[in-house]
């Protein structure tokens, strides 16, 4: 299920870039603004990752980049690992 969510997220980002590049009219014209809002949430997720899970990562910068693209769908692997250890 996570892979399906990651694919949907990737499609969202492609649509955001296309809407920005081609200046789509109407409701689709809001996609770039939605992308900025989602990116802001992803920045908060990166901050959370940095303070809570950075030491568990074997490739910190790679994980940061993946969290910026996929957000919680990539961060979930660290959160699930914490739940299993408790």
Chimera marker file (.cmm) of the C-alpha trace (Angstrom):
<marker_set name="trace">
<marker id="1" x="0.000" y="0.000" z="0.000" r="1" g="1" b="0" radius="0.5"/>
<marker id="2" x="2.870" y="2.372" z="0.748" r="1" g="1" b="0" radius="0.5"/>
<marker id="3" x="4.210" y="1.899" z="-2.788" r="1" g="1" b="0" radius="0.5"/>
<marker id="4" x="0.823" y="2.866" z="-4.248" r="1" g="1" b="0" radius="0.5"/>
<marker id="5" x="0.812" y="5.993" z="-2.064" r="1" g="1" b="0" radius="0.5"/>
<marker id="6" x="4.326" y="6.872" z="-3.221" r="1" g="1" b="0" radius="0.5"/>
<marker id="7" x="3.261" y="6.517" z="-6.870" r="1" g="1" b="0" radius="0.5"/>
<marker id="8" x="0.247" y="8.776" z="-6.260" r="1" g="1" b="0" radius="0.5"/>
<marker id="9" x="2.504" y="11.317" z="-4.549" r="1" g="1" b="0" radius="0.5"/>
<marker id="10" x="4.941" y="11.253" z="-7.455" r="1" g="1" b="0" radius="0.5"/>
<marker id="11" x="2.044" y="11.837" z="-9.890" r="1" g="1" b="0" radius="0.5"/>
<marker id="12" x="0.938" y="14.776" z="-7.724" r="1" g="1" b="0" radius="0.5"/>
<marker id="13" x="4.409" y="16.353" z="-7.964" r="1" g="1" b="0" radius="0.5"/>
<marker id="14" x="4.503" y="15.841" z="-11.744" r="1" g="1" b="0" radius="0.5"/>
<marker id="15" x="1.118" y="17.560" z="-12.031" r="1" g="1" b="0" radius="0.5"/>
<marker id="16" x="2.307" y="20.418" z="-9.804" r="1" g="1" b="0" radius="0.5"/>
<marker id="17" x="5.329" y="21.012" z="-12.033" r="1" g="1" b="0" radius="0.5"/>
<marker id="18" x="3.235" y="20.776" z="-15.213" r="1" g="1" b="0" radius="0.5"/>
<marker id="19" x="0.631" y="23.187" z="-13.812" r="1" g="1" b="0" radius="0.5"/>
<marker id="20" x="3.387" y="25.628" z="-12.909" r="1" g="1" b="0" radius="0.5"/>
<marker id="21" x="5.196" y="25.305" z="-16.249" r="1" g="1" b="0" radius="0.5"/>
<marker id="22" x="2.103" y="25.586" z="-18.454" r="1" g="1" b="0" radius="0.5"/>
<marker id="23" x="0.058" y="27.927" z="-16.248" r="1" g="1" b="0" radius="0.5"/>
<marker id="24" x="-3.082" y="25.793" z="-16.302" r="1" g="1" b="0" radius="0.5"/>
<marker id="25" x="-6.362" y="27.695" z="-15.919" r="1" g="1" b="0" radius="0.5"/>
<marker id="26" x="-9.133" y="27.180" z="-13.400" r="1" g="1" b="0" radius="0.5"/>
<marker id="27" x="-8.928" y="24.789" z="-10.507" r="1" g="1" b="0" radius="0.5"/>
<marker id="28" x="-5.813" y="23.103" z="-11.899" r="1" g="1" b="0" radius="0.5"/>
<marker id="29" x="-4.075" y="26.470" z="-11.645" r="1" g="1" b="0" radius="0.5"/>
<marker id="30" x="-4.135" y="26.000" z="-7.873" r="1" g="1" b="0" radius="0.5"/>
<marker id="31" x="-1.829" y="22.981" z="-8.032" r="1" g="1" b="0" radius="0.5"/>
<marker id="32" x="1.399" y="25.006" z="-7.640" r="1" g="1" b="0" radius="0.5"/>
<marker id="33" x="0.044" y="26.665" z="-4.490" r="1" g="1" b="0" radius="0.5"/>
<marker id="34" x="-1.019" y="23.270" z="-3.159" r="1" g="1" b="0" radius="0.5"/>
<marker id="35" x="2.467" y="22.014" z="-3.930" r="1" g="1" b="0" radius="0.5"/>
<marker id="36" x="3.979" y="24.809" z="-1.856" r="1" g="1" b="0" radius="0.5"/>
<marker id="37" x="1.694" y="23.918" z="1.062" r="1" g="1" b="0" radius="0.5"/>
<marker id="38" x="2.594" y="20.223" z="0.793" r="1" g="1" b="0" radius="0.5"/>
<marker id="39" x="6.304" y="21.103" z="0.570" r="1" g="1" b="0" radius="0.5"/>
<marker id="40" x="5.958" y="23.154" z="3.774" r="1" g="1" b="0" radius="0.5"/>
<marker id="41" x="4.474" y="20.131" z="5.555" r="1" g="1" b="0" radius="0.5"/>
<marker id="42" x="7.314" y="17.991" z="4.206" r="1" g="1" b="0" radius="0.5"/>
<marker id="43" x="9.833" y="20.454" z="5.648" r="1" g="1" b="0" radius="0.5"/>
<marker id="44" x="8.225" y="19.914" z="9.057" r="1" g="1" b="0" radius="0.5"/>
<marker id="45" x="8.480" y="16.159" z="8.525" r="1" g="1" b="0" radius="0.5"/>
<marker id="46" x="12.179" y="16.533" z="7.696" r="1" g="1" b="0" radius="0.5"/>
<marker id="47" x="12.701" y="18.479" z="10.929" r="1" g="1" b="0" radius="0.5"/>
<marker id="48" x="10.940" y="15.698" z="12.836" r="1" g="1" b="0" radius="0.5"/>
<marker id="49" x="13.082" y="13.085" z="11.089" r="1" g="1" b="0" radius="0.5"/>
<marker id="50" x="16.239" y="15.075" z="11.802" r="1" g="1" b="0" radius="0.5"/>
<marker id="51" x="15.678" y="15.210" z="15.540" r="1" g="1" b="0" radius="0.5"/>
<marker id="52" x="13.959" y="11.854" z="16.086" r="1" g="1" b="0" radius="0.5"/>
<marker id="53" x="15.377" y="9.396" z="13.544" r="1" g="1" b="0" radius="0.5"/>
<marker id="54" x="18.546" y="10.782" z="11.961" r="1" g="1" b="0" radius="0.5"/>
<marker id="55" x="20.801" y="8.430" z="13.936" r="1" g="1" b="0" radius="0.5"/>
<marker id="56" x="18.910" y="5.397" z="12.558" r="1" g="1" b="0" radius="0.5"/>
<marker id="57" x="19.470" y="6.370" z="8.948" r="1" g="1" b="0" radius="0.5"/>
<marker id="58" x="22.341" y="4.924" z="6.935" r="1" g="1" b="0" radius="0.5"/>
<marker id="59" x="21.948" y="7.618" z="4.252" r="1" g="1" b="0" radius="0.5"/>
<marker id="60" x="20.657" y="10.747" z="5.965" r="1" g="1" b="0" radius="0.5"/>
<marker id="61" x="20.664" y="13.083" z="2.957" r="1" g="1" b="0" radius="0.5"/>
<marker id="62" x="18.979" y="10.458" z="0.792" r="1" g="1" b="0" radius="0.5"/>
<marker id="63" x="16.259" y="10.003" z="3.414" r="1" g="1" b="0" radius="0.5"/>
<marker id="64" x="15.804" y="13.778" z="3.679" r="1" g="1" b="0" radius="0.5"/>
<marker id="65" x="15.355" y="14.011" z="-0.106" r="1" g="1" b="0" radius="0.5"/>
<marker id="66" x="12.875" y="11.124" z="-0.116" r="1" g="1" b="0" radius="0.5"/>
<marker id="67" x="10.908" y="12.696" z="2.738" r="1" g="1" b="0" radius="0.5"/>
<marker id="68" x="10.754" y="15.962" z="0.779" r="1" g="1" b="0" radius="0.5"/>
<marker id="69" x="9.229" y="14.072" z="-2.144" r="1" g="1" b="0" radius="0.5"/>
<marker id="70" x="7.122" y="11.393" z="-0.446" r="1" g="1" b="0" radius="0.5"/>
<marker id="71" x="6.618" y="12.853" z="3.039" r="1" g="1" b="0" radius="0.5"/>
<marker id="72" x="5.046" y="10.571" z="5.609" r="1" g="1" b="0" radius="0.5"/>
<marker id="73" x="5.097" y="7.645" z="3.182" r="1" g="1" b="0" radius="0.5"/>
<marker id="74" x="8.898" y="7.504" z="3.465" r="1" g="1" b="0" radius="0.5"/>
<marker id="75" x="9.023" y="8.614" z="7.094" r="1" g="1" b="0" radius="0.5"/>
<marker id="76" x="6.665" y="5.756" z="8.000" r="1" g="1" b="0" radius="0.5"/>
<marker id="77" x="9.494" y="3.195" z="7.872" r="1" g="1" b="0" radius="0.5"/>
<marker id="78" x="11.256" y="4.992" z="10.733" r="1" g="1" b="0" radius="0.5"/>
<marker id="79" x="8.063" y="5.494" z="12.733" r="1" g="1" b="0" radius="0.5"/>
<marker id="80" x="7.072" y="1.834" z="12.339" r="1" g="1" b="0" radius="0.5"/>
<marker id="81" x="10.540" y="0.777" z="13.454" r="1" g="1" b="0" radius="0.5"/>
<marker id="82" x="10.146" y="2.788" z="16.650" r="1" g="1" b="0" radius="0.5"/>
<marker id="83" x="6.778" y="1.205" z="17.418" r="1" g="1" b="0" radius="0.5"/>
<marker id="84" x="8.222" y="-2.286" z="17.009" r="1" g="1" b="0" radius="0.5"/>
<marker id="85" x="11.090" y="-1.561" z="19.421" r="1" g="1" b="0" radius="0.5"/>
<marker id="86" x="8.845" y="-0.237" z="22.190" r="1" g="1" b="0" radius="0.5"/>
<link id1="1" id2="2" r="1" g="1" b="0" radius="0.2"/>
<link id1="2" id2="3" r="1" g="1" b="0" radius="0.2"/>
<link id1="3" id2="4" r="1" g="1" b="0" radius="0.2"/>
<link id1="4" id2="5" r="1" g="1" b="0" radius="0.2"/>
<link id1="5" id2="6" r="1" g="1" b="0" radius="0.2"/>
<link id1="6" id2="7" r="1" g="1" b="0" radius="0.2"/>
<link id1="7" id2="8" r="1" g="1" b="0" radius="0.2"/>
<link id1="8" id2="9" r="1" g="1" b="0" radius="0.2"/>
<link id1="9" id2="10" r="1" g="1" b="0" radius="0.2"/>
<link id1="10" id2="11" r="1" g="1" b="0" radius="0.2"/>
<link id1="11" id2="12" r="1" g="1" b="0" radius="0.2"/>
<link id1="12" id2="13" r="1" g="1" b="0" radius="0.2"/>
<link id1="13" id2="14" r="1" g="1" b="0" radius="0.2"/>
<link id1="14" id2="15" r="1" g="1" b="0" radius="0.2"/>
<link id1="15" id2="16" r="1" g="1" b="0" radius="0.2"/>
<link id1="16" id2="17" r="1" g="1" b="0" radius="0.2"/>
<link id1="17" id2="18" r="1" g="1" b="0" radius="0.2"/>
<link id1="18" id2="19" r="1" g="1" b="0" radius="0.2"/>
<link id1="19" id2="20" r="1" g="1" b="0" radius="0.2"/>
<link id1="20" id2="21" r="1" g="1" b="0" radius="0.2"/>
<link id1="21" id2="22" r="1" g="1" b="0" radius="0.2"/>
<link id1="22" id2="23" r="1" g="1" b="0" radius="0.2"/>
<link id1="23" id2="24" r="1" g="1" b="0" radius="0.2"/>
<link id1="24" id2="25" r="1" g="1" b="0" radius="0.2"/>
<link id1="25" id2="26" r="1" g="1" b="0" radius="0.2"/>
<link id1="26" id2="27" r="1" g="1" b="0" radius="0.2"/>
<link id1="27" id2="28" r="1" g="1" b="0" radius="0.2"/>
<link id1="28" id2="29" r="1" g="1" b="0" radius="0.2"/>
<link id1="29" id2="30" r="1" g="1" b="0" radius="0.2"/>
<link id1="30" id2="31" r="1" g="1" b="0" radius="0.2"/>
<link id1="31" id2="32" r="1" g="1" b="0" radius="0.2"/>
<link id1="32" id2="33" r="1" g="1" b="0" radius="0.2"/>
<link id1="33" id2="34" r="1" g="1" b="0" radius="0.2"/>
<link id1="34" id2="35" r="1" g="1" b="0" radius="0.2"/>
<link id1="35" id2="36" r="1" g="1" b="0" radius="0.2"/>
<link id1="36" id2="37" r="1" g="1" b="0" radius="0.2"/>
<link id1="37" id2="38" r="1" g="1" b="0" radius="0.2"/>
<link id1="38" id2="39" r="1" g="1" b="0" radius="0.2"/>
<link id1="39" id2="40" r="1" g="1" b="0" radius="0.2"/>
<link id1="40" id2="41" r="1" g="1" b="0" radius="0.2"/>
<link id1="41" id2="42" r="1" g="1" b="0" radius="0.2"/>
<link id1="42" id2="43" r="1" g="1" b="0" radius="0.2"/>
<link id1="43" id2="44" r="1" g="1" b="0" radius="0.2"/>
<link id1="44" id2="45" r="1" g="1" b="0" radius="0.2"/>
<link id1="45" id2="46" r="1" g="1" b="0" radius="0.2"/>
<link id1="46" id2="47" r="1" g="1" b="0" radius="0.2"/>
<link id1="47" id2="48" r="1" g="1" b="0" radius="0.2"/>
<link id1="48" id2="49" r="1" g="1" b="0" radius="0.2"/>
<link id1="49" id2="50" r="1" g="1" b="0" radius="0.2"/>
<link id1="50" id2="51" r="1" g="1" b="0" radius="0.2"/>
<link id1="51" id2="52" r="1" g="1" b="0" radius="0.2"/>
<link id1="52" id2="53" r="1" g="1" b="0" radius="0.2"/>
<link id1="53" id2="54" r="1" g="1" b="0" radius="0.2"/>
<link id1="54" id2="55" r="1" g="1" b="0" radius="0.2"/>
<link id1="55" id2="56" r="1" g="1" b="0" radius="0.2"/>
<link id1="56" id2="57" r="1" g="1" b="0" radius="0.2"/>
<link id1="57" id2="58" r="1" g="1" b="0" radius="0.2"/>
<link id1="58" id2="59" r="1" g="1" b="0" radius="0.2"/>
<link id1="59" id2="60" r="1" g="1" b="0" radius="0.2"/>
<link id1="60" id2="61" r="1" g="1" b="0" radius="0.2"/>
<link id1="61" id2="62" r="1" g="1" b="0" radius="0.2"/>
<link id1="62" id2="63" r="1" g="1" b="0" radius="0.2"/>
<link id1="63" id2="64" r="1" g="1" b="0" radius="0.2"/>
<link id1="64" id2="65" r="1" g="1" b="0" radius="0.2"/>
<link id1="65" id2="66" r="1" g="1" b="0" radius="0.2"/>
<link id1="66" id2="67" r="1" g="1" b="0" radius="0.2"/>
<link id1="67" id2="68" r="1" g="1" b="0" radius="0.2"/>
<link id1="68" id2="69" r="1" g="1" b="0" radius="0.2"/>
<link id1="69" id2="70" r="1" g="1" b="0" radius="0.2"/>
<link id1="70" id2="71" r="1" g="1" b="0" radius="0.2"/>
<link id1="71" id2="72" r="1" g="1" b="0" radius="0.2"/>
<link id1="72" id2="73" r="1" g="1" b="0" radius="0.2"/>
<link id1="73" id2="74" r="1" g="1" b="0" radius="0.2"/>
<link id1="74" id2="75" r="1" g="1" b="0" radius="0.2"/>
<link id1="75" id2="76" r="1" g="1" b="0" radius="0.2"/>
<link id1="76" id2="77" r="1" g="1" b="0" radius="0.2"/>
<link id1="77" id2="78" r="1" g="1" b="0" radius="0.2"/>
<link id1="78" id2="79" r="1" g="1" b="0" radius="0.2"/>
<link id1="79" id2="80" r="1" g="1" b="0" radius="0.2"/>
<link id1="80" id2="81" r="1" g="1" b="0" radius="0.2"/>
<link id1="81" id2="82" r="1" g="1" b="0" radius="0.2"/>
<link id1="82" id2="83" r="1" g="1" b="0" radius="0.2"/>
<link id1="83" id2="84" r="1" g="1" b="0" radius="0.2"/>
<link id1="84" id2="85" r="1" g="1" b="0" radius="0.2"/>
<link id1="85" id2="86" r="1" g="1" b="0" radius="0.2"/>
</marker_set>
